[in-house]
Amino acid sequence: MNTLDLDKIDLSTEAPVQEPERQYYFMAKLRALVKEKSKKLGRPLVASAQTFGCQMNARDSEKIKGILETVGYEITESEKADFIVYNTCTVRENANLKVYGHLGLMGHEKKNNPDMMIALCGCMMQEPQVVEKIKKSYRFVNLVFGTHNLYKFAELVYTSMISDRMIIDVWKDTDKIVEDLPCDRKYFFKSGVNIMFGCNNFCSYCIVPYVRGRERSREPEEIIKEIRSLVADGVVEVMLLGQNVNSYGKNLKNPMSFAKLLEEVEKIEGLERIRFMTSHPKDLSDELIEVMAKSKKICQHLHLPLQSGSSRILKIMNRKYTKEHYLELVEKLRKAMPDISLTTDIIVGFPGETEEDFQETLDVVRKVRYDSAFTFIYSKRTGTPAAVMENQVPEDVVKDRFDRLLKEVQEIAKETSSRYAGQVVEVLAEEKNHQEEGYLTGRLSNNLLVHFKGDESLIGKLVSVHLTESRGFYYMGELV
């Protein structure tokens, strides 16, 4: 359904019960309210969605923007807006503090502009203590909702607009999946596609299963239909998204493996590239490696979170694999795809981590030789088993280990990433380079960036580029 179809909705009737029809009904009602407000102010209303966190959050924000645009808001990147939505993350404490910082500033804005609306959504809102804090310390917030009812955004905003109190609608869990809603994509040529929601892994340090709920997979037909429609709209690359894509399809009425889903996605004509994240090592199957190796479209890049190289720590983390198993997987991947680019996540300073455990992590880093690694200092999340564990590692020790790990990772990545220098490779031209006039920035299949001279008309196209020089984490190149 598009904006024009909203005109056909009879607003004198009751709201439909079925989704997503119910949301389109509320979009039509909301559009009338926005029009009225806009007329009163003598200018268009402006909205902004600020995203914290992962690619699933970024995808959720595209849906939020799509709905806001459909009901008549103009979208801005700035926080100077009539309606601002903070799509929050709670993986690390720092992410929470960032949101509170933004809210503090918005309190002053709201005093100057009482009609301004503020909404909070995402993972952080699934924590009861956070909602209590919002109710007590940030009473100017209009709307609070979580991760399970994002599809109700239009309905919630409408309720909030006609109410003079804070609307809070946070669900503990859900088995519902509602798609087919408007979406404002950041790029016209590539898009994220949710294939599943939630997580069943319960790693002892991670809050995600508590805030995103249990795993639920979308039906393959729905995923294929969405990708076909994206391709018809100019998309050449999709990123299949899930907290653990490797366990896709286990809870479907007719179970289907992630590898089988990839084979179906591969058949879609006009689609050039397939990416996915995130993969859990415990569920990485031989079938998936085989499908990736023979594929013409799946990018030669795999993000495979290690978290720790110590089998002892991995057990306490509840990761369900050992250091040896992880290295075996890497060996299988490299044997099947010698050119594959491997990236990872590593946590330093997990409770009880000794220098010996840390050395095990460095050992894996040296053996695998990652193209890049996201390194994190362990962040205590209330509500997780790790938060109450004894032997929390002293801050100065953690900082020292983190610095040593970062140095090792960067040195290896610099060498590893330069292995394509001199080659001619296929690059997806993504955007204008903001540093060099007349240059474009594109991405290789292995996810590395390359800057090359080129015309803006090439954006969204796959082009051949000669990689002339490696500069560590990116290349300079020339169009062939």
Phi, psi and omega in degrees: 000140178243182185304319182299323181297335179299330180295337183275353183280128180278106184279355178278348179271171177284157180296135177300158179270325182292145173255148001273005182306321180301319182290326177292327175299314181288332175296320179295318179295319181295321181298322178295319179294317181297319179299315181297312180298318182297319180296318181298320182277342181073025178202161178291149175278143184244137180231154181220137174244115180262125186252130172245142172102207196280182181290336176291323176294319179299319178295319178299321180293328176297323178291318179301313180296320180301317180291316180299321179294317181300325182270002171114003176280148168268137185267135177230155176277337186286158176270004173274092187211163176280334180220123180236132180245126174258113179264104196265162178233151179225020183297321177232153183302325180305322181296320179295315182298324179299315181296315179299324178299313179297319181296322178303315179293321183292335177301318179292318179302317184295327178296322179284334183223079185300338180281349180298141179249141179232128178237144176238133178216185176093188190301321183300328183285350178279355180266117184306321182293331178291313180300320178300317180296319179298313182301322185276313189259342183230062187290351180280351179292136183271325189216134177229123174215167189253214185266340189272342184236032178304324183298340181273012187309311183300315181297318181293320179295319179299313180301319181294321182293328182263009182244155177250019178232167178289128178264124178239121179223087181242124180261145180289323182196172176199157172247008184274140171231117179237118177244211180057039176248161180302153183212131179254095185288141179292320180241140180283341188254354176215155185205148170278149176224118177290126176251342179200164181227153175082178183207140180251009192275328179051051170300141192293344181261354196254134181270346189307311181300332181282332183257339179255349177082185182287158180298133170216128184261146173281152177295137182305322181301321181294320180295313181298318180298317180295316181294320178302317182292325177294318179297319178297337181264012174103003181282131178249344181226133175241149174245111179281125189246139174188157178296327175210085186300333182295341179257017178304143168085354184293329184258013177285157178302317172247093185307145182215138181279159177298322179300318180295320178299316179301320179298322179290319180296321180304328184287347185290118182290139179095341176277128186257324186225141177235126172240166175203154171193150007250152180257132175264129182304327184293339182249010181282109187267160175298325180299318180294317179300318180297314181296318179296318184296323183267354184287146176265345188245334182289127183295145182279059181213134177225126175266113186235091185301127178269313183071311174205150178266000181265121179300326179296313180291321179301324179293316179293329177287348183063041182275343175065029169210164179250171176302316182298316180297318180298314181294327176297317179299316180299319179298316178298315181298315182290328178292318181284325183222084184305332184267003187298141177262125181249131175235165187205173170241139178224134177255131177251138174086024175299145182312128177087358180293125178261173176299325179296317177299317181297321178298326177298320178296314178300324180299316179295318179302317180290325181284319184281322182058070182294148174288329170196159180219137173269115184253134184231145169276133181308131180242122182290121178248116179305134180101350177258151180304323184295334183296332182255008180288149175281179179062040173296134187282133180303145185304316183294326179292315180299314182300316180297315179296319181300315180297318180293320179295313182302316180300313180299311182300315184292319180297314180295315182299323180297316178292312184299315184293339184276001187293346181265357182306135179093345182273160171258121185231164177272131184232138173269112180289122189252322182197169175292140176283129186277346180267318187250119178299134177083003180255152174245159174243132180226176183233134176283167176304326182277009174084357178284151181269150174221137178252131182210155179291132180185161182275147180302337181295345181277346182302129181094358181251153174270124183232157176271129182231134175273118182280102187277327185209135176265132178243043177088277184253007175205169179242157164255143183213175177229137177300138177264000000 
